[in-house]
Amino acid sequence: MVSVPVAPSTQVKRSARVSWQPIAWFGGLLILCYAPILYRLGVQWATDEDMGHGFLVPIVAGFIAWRRRDILAATPRQPSGWGLVLVVFAALEALAATLGAELFTARLAFIIALFGVVLYLGGTRWVKELLFPLLLMLFMIPIPAIIYAQLTLKLQMLAAALGEQLIEWMGIPVLRSGNTLQLPSQTLDVAEACSGIRSLLSLGFLSLVYAYFTDKRVWMRWALLAATIPIAICANAIRVAVTGWLSEINTKLAQGAYHEMEGYIVFVVALVALVIVHRLINLATKKTRKAQA
């Protein structure tokens, strides 16, 4: 019998098929088991403006994982029984959360189960390679209601206070009472939708995706994620100030479609600010390296 040598590229392709087949089977089973939870999550994405980015999260995370398929194919599999323990634990957590009507815990159980599947099939080295897309999946889960309410209230007050300062700098008299701004022409209420929590969640997700595709340094992802907090706060304060300024020109400009358009424009400005912060950090690191050299 004559043995025919197999090209290295063919070996990699076969290895990739063998490696991804169990993932596909377990992934399909997970989606089937968690279908009711995922369905309600999708409904919230479609109806909650704060979670509009939720549809993009699994798509982007899946694309990032798919880009690493060759690395996973070349990584020796070391299945761990602890992964199966995580899958069982996630199932019990989802059951208890469903019975107790605790949405966040039930949805988090799906992410824990994903970690368990990867650990069970590939071991810790696979978890390390897929850690970023797995953590990115957390952005598809809405913040718990208690934490959301506290953050929203604080951001409302902060946006109103900063907006008041900016409006005064514009030369417009303003009187603030809590989250209400009294202007000469009308009274503006900084509502929950204008608190900045919506832009903070979406901007945080986009900052990690942007850093992943434009910068290989892992620490840069978390640096840009941290930068989204002041950027979102400042951008929302600018939106409040611009709304107050436009209301003095025409009260209709602070309402309806005009107000929504202002929100989209300010969000684009926040994205541009994020890119500028990235370039400034790169510039600072280059100068530091030159100084050290």
Secondary structure, 3 states (H helix, E strand, C coil): CCCCCCCHHHHHHHHHHHHHHHHHHHHHHHHHHCHHHHHHHHHHHHHCHHHHHHHHHHHHHHHHHHHCHHHHHHCCCCCCHHHHHHHHHHHHHHHHHHHCCCHHHHHHHHHHHHHHHHHHHHCHHHHHHCHHHHHHHHHHCCCCHHHHHHHHHHHHHHHHHHHHHHHHHCCCCCEEECCEEECCCCEEECCHHHCCHHHHHHHHHHHHHHHHHHCCCHHHHHHHHHHHHHHHHHHHHHHHHHHHHHHHHCHHHHCHHHHHHHHHHHHHHHHHHHHHHHHHHHHHHHHHHHHHC
